[in-house]
Amino acid sequence: MKRLRNPFVAESGTYKTTYRKDMKLFRTKRKMIWITILILLVLLLPIFASNYAIGLLTLCAIASIGAIGLNILTGFTGQISIGVGAFLGVGGYTAAILTSTVGLSFWIALPLAGVGTAIVGGLFGIPSLRLKGLYLAIATLAAQVVILFVISRWTSLTNGTAGMTLKRPAIGDFSFTSNTSYYYLTIVILILTTLYATNLIRTRTGRAFLAVRDRDMAAQIMGINLFSYKVMAFAISSFFIGISGALLAHYTMIVSPEFYSVQVSIEYLAMILVGGLGSVFGSILGALFITLLPVGLDGLISYMSSYLPNLNQVLSSFKELVFGLVIILFLIFEPGGLAQIWTNVKTYFRLWPFSH
């Protein structure tokens, strides 16, 4: 006998009877519909947005790819890294050398930039077996210094501090010179990255990453090879960070050591902290927030400077203050980040008008 559903009573939860159903990518049809609508809106956005806005969203998409890569390492595996800026530089310079010096196509140089960065990231991830927490963070900071030193001093290969110039990618006679065309390129790669990261956590490797993050000693007792999975996490994370660096290099059409400073590494850590550790969707939200925050602050400072011109220098330092304050407030009031806030909002409206 078929059970009748009361249309006036909201469902209190989604229940699964098999492990296979629980591990489905789209657990409900409603979620699949909402994700499809979101993707369509993102693809249709250039029709309504200005060229400047499309440029900003392209930067957000590139940052989202790198943030997802960092979240695989820090949010999913629990390994802290402050060397993201340098790994972005490895990806950017690898793509620049392969396309400008060697003469390879961008479509070949892009995955090779990811693979090259993954190899470098895996090498610097070897100390993660012995180090954790603050000590691992210092080790990755040392990687940042070493990599930037090599980039700056190896002038015969990288042109030193003068940097290198690049061209936008092309397919036949079509070149991705406009912001709209490059926006679609980065969105497609972002979608593929999101699908991979989402599926990764559903695999044996992803579950091993979570076990290493939560209880590494217990994971080792259960038979998980800590060395293999920690180095693998560094390599996978670095691969996507390298892809992000290559995309950014060809978007700005220039690479220089000053673009990959420690400040860039801190910004990417802020993205996953503000967005939500261990959340792919949170990585995208954090990248949007941190990338657009300086733009909003610049507009606010310009508006306030027109009324208070004598305070221009004070207002210029206002951005750094707000940047640090935002991170502190998120850590205090919502450690789960924007992803948790979004979950709370959805839960509130799903259960409304009941509190539980």
N, C-alpha and C positions, 0 to 999 in steps of 0.2 A: 504493500500500500504506500503510495507516494505521500510524503509529508508536505502539507501546505505551509507556505511561508507567509507570515503576517507582514504586509508591506509597510505597516506603520511602526514596526519594531526594527531598530537598527541592529546589525550583527555586532556582537561583542568581540569577535575574534575570528581568525582564519585557522582552521584545524586541518591537519594532514594525517592520513592513516598509514602512509608508507614513507620510508626514507627517501625514495626516488622523487616523490611528489614534494617533499620538504626541500629538496635540493634543486628544484626547478629554477631557472633564471627568472621567469615571470611567474610568481606564485599565484597571482590572481589575474583574471581578464581585465579588471579595472586598472591594475598597475600597468599592464601592457598597453592599454588604451592611452593612459596619461603619458607614458613615455613616448609613444608614437606622436601624440599631439605636441609634446615638448620639442621633439626632433624636427617636426614640420615647422614649428614657430621659429626655431633657430635657423633653419634653412631659408625661410621666407623673410627673415629680418632685414637683409640688405635692400629689399624693395622699399622699406619705409625709413630706414636709418640713413643718417648722413655719412659722407665719406670719412669724416673724422671719427664718428662713433664706430664705424666698421673697423677702422684701424685700431682703436682701443680694444674692441672685442677680439680682434685677431691676437693681440698681445695677451689677452686673458686666456684664450684658447691654448696658446703656446705655453703659458705659465701653468695651465691646468695639467698639461701632459707631464711636465716636470714635477708638479706637486703630487700627482698620482704615483709617479715613480718613487718619490721620497717617502710617501705614505706606505708603500709596500715595504720599505726598509724600516722606517721608524714606527709607523702605526700598526703594521701587521706583524713585524718580527721583533720590534722593541730595540732596534739598534740605532743609536743616535749618530747623526752625521752632520758636521758643520762644513763639509767640503763640497756642497752642491754647486757653488759658484764655479769651482775649478772643474768639476765634471761637465758643467755646461760649456766651459771653455774648451775642454777636450773634444766634445761633440762639434762645437762651432768651428774650431780650427781644423779638425779632421775633414769636415765637409768642405771647408775653404781650400785646404791643400789639395784634396782629391779633385775638386772642380776647377780651381784656378790654376794650379801648378801641374797636376797630372793630366787634367783635361777630361776626366770622367764625367758622365752625365749625373745630374742631381739625383735622379731616381736610383742610381747605383750608389752614389756617395752617401745618401741619407741612411739606408740600413747599415752601410759600413761604418758610418759615424757612430751609430748605436752600438754596433758590435765592438768597435775600438774602445768606446767609453766603458762598455761592460767588462772588457778585459782589464782595463786600468782600475775600474771599481772593484773587481774581484781580487786583484793584487793587493790593493789597500784594505780590502776586507779581511785578509788573512789574520791580522792581529786581533780580530773580533773574538776568536776562540779564547784568548787569554784576557782580553779586556772587555769591560762593560761599563755602562753609566758614564760618569764624568771622564774616566780614563780613555774610553773609546771616543768620546767627543773630542778630547785633546789630540788623539791620534788622527782623526779625520781632519782636524784643523791643521795638523802638520802636513797632511796630504794636500790641503789647499795651498799652503805656502810652497811646497815642493813643486807642484804642478805649475803654479803661476811663475815660479822662478825659472823653470825649464822653458816655458812659453816665452818669457821675456828675454832670455839669454840665447836661445837657439835661433839666432837671427837668420841663418842660412835657410831655415825651414819655415819659420813663422814670421819673419820680417821684424822680429823684436817688438819694441813698444810702438813702432809705427803702424802696426796692424796690417790687415789685408783687406782688399775690396773684392766683392763678389757680385754676381748677377742673379737676378730672379730666375727660378726654374722655368723650363719651357717643355711643351709637348709638340714636336713638329714646328709648325709656324706659330702656334699659340704660346704666348708668354704670360706668366702670372705676374704681370707688372702692376695691375690695379689692386687696390685693397680688397675689393669684392672677390676677385678670383683667388687671391691668397687666403682670404677668410674661409672660403669653401674648402681649400686644400687642408688647412689646419683643423677645420671642423671634422672632416672625414677621418683624419688621423686621430683626433681626440675621441671620436666615437669608437674606433677600433681599439684604442688604448683602454677606454672605459670598459668595453666588452671583455677584453683580456683580463684586466685587473679584477673585474667582478667574477669571472669564471675561475680565476686563479685561486680564490679563497674557497671555492667549492671542490677543489681537487685535493689529492693527497699531499701535494707540496704546500698548498695554502694552509691546510690544517696543521701541517708540521710547523709552518711559520708561526701560527697562533700559539702552538704548544711551546715553542722556543721563547716567545714573548712572555707568556704567562708564568711558566715554570720550566726553566731550561734544564735543571737537574732532573726533574721528574720526566721530562721529555727524553733525556738521554737514557734514563733507566728503562723507558718503554721501547728503546731501540732506535730512536731518532739520532742520526749522526749530526751533532751540533756543528762541526766544522763545515760539512758539506752544505747544510742548509743556510748557515750564516753567510758563507761566501756566495752561495747561490742568490740569496736575498740582495747582497751588495751588487752582484752582476745584473740581475733583472732590474733593480732600481736604477742603476747607472745606465742601462740600455735606454730606458725611456727619458732619462735626464739628457743623455746624449742626443736623442732624437729632438728633444725640445731645444737644445743648444743649436743644432743644425738648422732647424726651422727658424729660430730667432736670427741666426747669422744671415741667412738668405733673405729674411724679411727686412732687416736693417741694412743689408748689403755691405756690412763692414764687421770685422772682428778686431778686437784690441784687448790686451790684458786688463785694462781698467774697467771693462764691462763685466768682469767676473770676480769681483772683490768679495771679501768676507761679508760685506753688507748684503750682497745678493744672497748669500747662503742664509743669513739671518732672515731675510724676507721670505725665503721659501719655507723655512721652519715656521715662521709666523703663519703662512698660508695653511699648513696642516694643523697647527694649533687652533687657529681661529675657525677653520672649517670643521675640524673634528678628526682626531686620531683614529685610524682604522676604518675610515669611511671614504669610499671612492667619490660619492656624491659630495661629501664634505670637502674633499680636495678641490673640486671644481668651484664650490661656493667660496672657499678660502682664497683661491686664486683670483676670483672676481673681486672679492672684497679688498684684498691687499693691493691689487693692481689699480683699482679705481679709487681707492682711498686718497692717494696723493693728488689725483686729478680733482676730486671734490674739495680737498683742502686748499689747493691752489686757487680754485674759484672763490672759495670763502675768504681767503686772504686778500685776493684782489678786490673783492667787494668791501672788505673792512678797511683796506688801505686807502680807498677813495674817500672815506670819512675820517680816517685817522692816519694821515700821511707820515706823521712824526714817529709812528710806532711800526714802521715798515720792517726794521731789523728785528724787532721783537717778534712780530708776526711770522717772519721767515723761519724762525726756530720753532714755531708753533707746530709744524708738521712732525718733527721728531718727537715732540712731547706727546702728541696725540697717538702716534704710532706705538710708542711704548705703553701708553695708558690703555689702549685698546687691548693689547695682549694681556696686560695685568688684569683688566676687568673680566676678560673671558676666562682666564685661569681661576679667578676667584668665584665668579657667579655662575659660569656655565662651562665647566671643563670639557663637556662633550662638544662644544663649539656650535657653529651654525647648523650642522646636521642634526644635532640633538634639539635645537630650538625648532627646526622645521618639523621634526617628529612630534614634539610636544604640541605644536599648533595643529597638526593633522589629528592627533589624538583628541584634542579639545573639541574640535568641530565634529569629529565622528561620534563622540559620546554626548555632545550637547543635546539637551540641557542638563544631563546628569553629570555629576562630578567624578563618578567612578564607573 
